[in-house]
Amino acid sequence: MYRQACSEVFKQPWYIVLTLLVASGFSIVTLLWDNIALLRYSWSVGSVKSLFDLWWGLLAATPHSMGWFAVGVVILTATLLGMIVSMSFYAWRKKRGQGSWNRLLTSTGTGTLAAVLGVGCLACGPLLVGSLLALFGATGLLLLLPLHGAELGLLAILLLLYSLHTLAKVITAPAVCAVE
């Protein structure tokens, strides 16, 4: 089912480009999120070349500051998110008038929300979950978990995989109603 859905969607180059753009954009924003103030300051003061050199240096240093596991989770999450965006757009165009949209929107929305909220290294804080936990004084509870909070990224990956599963079912479903 996955192979059939992916071959149907990604045989068109536009969807490959869309996946790569979403994945690279999400990865870069996530990996550089903690240095956004530095990048904004560098943009206002320096040249484009100095900004690019700083940007590239920060990306190269990310595995040393976040760890390879966290970088791998970010890249995998971004790739899955790019695939979901492309496959959702394809499913929307293909199945416009059919009624499987509630299930599709629920699963893709859940996976996407989990990806945006739970990705990032825990020392810097995932994009939003770390901040929300800090509001309630619960950041120390993450240290009690076996992977010290990396479970949030793994949970986001699992939800994204479920979203892909649902999308693959919608894309490969026949254009007729199922007989019970």
C-alpha positions as CSV (number, residue, x, y, z in Angstrom):
1,M,0.0,0.0,0.0
2,Y,2.8,2.5,0.9
3,R,4.8,1.6,-2.1
4,Q,1.8,2.0,-4.4
5,A,0.8,5.4,-2.8
6,C,4.3,6.8,-2.9
7,S,4.9,5.7,-6.5
8,E,1.6,7.2,-7.5
9,V,2.4,10.5,-5.8
10,F,6.1,10.9,-6.4
11,K,6.1,9.9,-10.1
12,Q,5.3,13.5,-10.7
13,P,8.4,15.7,-10.1
14,W,6.4,18.6,-8.6
15,Y,5.6,16.5,-5.5
16,I,9.3,15.5,-5.0
17,V,10.2,19.2,-5.2
18,L,7.5,20.1,-2.7
19,T,8.6,17.4,-0.3
20,L,12.2,18.6,-0.5
21,L,11.3,22.2,0.0
22,V,9.1,21.5,3.1
23,A,11.6,19.1,4.6
24,S,14.6,21.4,4.1
25,G,12.7,24.4,5.3
26,F,11.5,22.7,8.4
27,S,14.9,21.2,9.1
28,I,16.7,24.5,8.8
29,V,14.2,26.5,10.9
30,T,14.2,23.8,13.6
31,L,18.0,23.5,13.7
32,L,18.6,27.2,13.7
33,W,15.7,28.2,16.0
34,D,17.8,28.8,19.0
35,N,20.1,31.2,17.1
36,I,17.4,33.3,15.4
37,A,18.3,36.4,17.3
38,L,21.9,36.1,16.2
39,L,20.9,35.6,12.6
40,R,18.6,38.6,12.7
41,Y,21.3,40.7,14.2
42,S,23.8,39.5,11.6
43,W,21.3,40.2,8.8
44,S,21.0,43.8,9.9
45,V,24.7,44.4,10.5
46,G,26.6,42.3,8.1
47,S,26.7,41.4,4.4
48,V,24.8,38.5,2.8
49,K,28.1,36.5,2.6
50,S,28.8,36.9,6.3
51,L,25.2,35.9,7.0
52,F,25.5,32.8,4.8
53,D,28.9,31.9,6.5
54,L,27.3,32.2,9.9
55,W,24.3,30.2,8.9
56,W,26.4,27.4,7.4
57,G,28.7,27.4,10.5
58,L,25.7,27.1,12.8
59,L,24.3,24.2,10.8
60,A,27.6,22.5,10.8
61,A,27.9,22.8,14.6
62,T,24.4,21.6,15.3
63,P,25.3,17.9,15.7
64,H,27.8,18.9,18.3
65,S,25.4,21.1,20.3
66,M,22.2,19.0,19.9
67,G,23.7,15.5,19.4
68,W,23.4,13.2,16.4
69,F,20.3,11.5,17.7
70,A,18.3,14.8,18.0
71,V,19.5,15.9,14.6
72,G,18.5,12.6,13.1
73,V,15.0,12.9,14.7
74,V,14.7,16.4,13.3
75,I,15.7,15.3,9.8
76,L,13.4,12.3,9.9
77,T,10.5,14.4,11.2
78,A,11.1,17.0,8.5
79,T,11.2,14.3,5.8
80,L,8.0,12.7,7.0
81,L,6.4,16.1,7.2
82,G,7.4,16.9,3.7
83,M,6.0,13.6,2.5
84,I,2.7,14.3,4.3
85,V,2.3,17.8,2.8
86,S,2.9,16.4,-0.7
87,M,0.7,13.4,-0.3
88,S,-2.0,15.5,1.3
89,F,-2.0,17.9,-1.5
90,Y,-2.1,15.0,-4.0
91,A,-5.0,13.4,-2.1
92,W,-6.9,16.7,-2.0
93,R,-6.5,17.2,-5.7
94,K,-7.4,13.6,-6.5
95,K,-10.3,13.0,-4.1
96,R,-11.9,16.5,-4.0
97,G,-15.5,15.4,-4.1
98,Q,-15.3,12.3,-2.0
99,G,-16.1,12.0,1.7
100,S,-12.9,10.7,3.4
101,W,-11.8,14.2,4.4
102,N,-12.6,14.1,8.1
103,R,-10.3,11.1,8.7
104,L,-7.6,12.5,6.5
105,L,-7.6,15.9,8.1
106,T,-7.7,14.5,11.6
107,S,-4.7,12.2,11.0
108,T,-2.6,14.6,9.1
109,G,-3.4,17.4,11.4
110,T,-2.5,15.3,14.5
111,G,0.8,14.2,13.0
112,T,1.7,17.7,11.8
113,L,0.9,19.3,15.1
114,A,3.0,16.7,17.0
115,A,5.9,17.3,14.6
116,V,5.8,21.0,15.1
117,L,5.3,20.9,18.9
118,G,7.7,18.1,19.8
119,V,10.8,18.3,17.7
120,G,14.1,19.6,18.8
121,C,16.7,18.9,21.4
122,L,15.5,18.9,25.0
123,A,18.4,21.1,26.3
124,C,17.3,23.9,24.0
125,G,13.7,22.9,24.4
126,P,11.5,21.5,21.6
127,L,9.9,24.3,19.6
128,L,6.8,24.6,21.8
129,V,6.5,21.7,24.2
130,G,9.5,22.6,26.3
131,S,8.1,26.1,26.7
132,L,4.7,24.8,27.7
133,L,6.2,22.4,30.2
134,A,8.3,25.2,31.7
135,L,5.2,27.3,32.3
136,F,3.9,24.6,34.7
137,G,7.3,23.7,36.2
138,A,7.3,20.3,34.7
139,T,10.6,20.3,32.7
140,G,12.3,18.3,35.4
141,L,9.8,15.5,34.9
142,L,11.3,14.9,31.5
143,L,14.5,13.7,33.2
144,L,12.6,10.8,34.7
145,L,11.9,9.4,31.3
146,P,14.3,6.7,29.9
147,L,15.5,8.9,27.0
148,H,15.3,12.1,29.0
149,G,12.6,13.7,26.8
150,A,13.6,12.4,23.4
151,E,10.4,10.4,23.6
152,L,8.6,13.5,22.4
153,G,10.4,13.4,19.1
154,L,9.9,9.7,18.8
155,L,6.2,10.2,19.5
156,A,6.0,12.8,16.8
157,I,7.6,10.3,14.4
158,L,5.1,7.7,15.3
159,L,2.2,10.1,14.7
160,L,3.6,11.2,11.4
161,L,3.9,7.5,10.4
162,Y,0.3,7.0,11.3
163,S,-0.6,10.1,9.2
164,L,1.3,8.6,6.3
165,H,-0.5,5.3,6.7
166,T,-3.9,7.1,6.6
167,L,-2.9,9.1,3.6
168,A,-1.7,6.0,1.8
169,K,-5.1,4.3,2.5
170,V,-6.9,7.4,1.1
171,I,-4.7,7.6,-2.0
172,T,-4.9,3.9,-2.9
173,A,-8.6,3.6,-2.1
174,P,-10.8,2.9,-5.1
175,A,-13.0,5.8,-6.3
176,V,-16.2,3.9,-5.4
177,C,-17.9,3.3,-2.1
178,A,-17.0,0.3,0.0
179,V,-19.6,-2.5,0.2
180,E,-20.2,-3.8,3.7
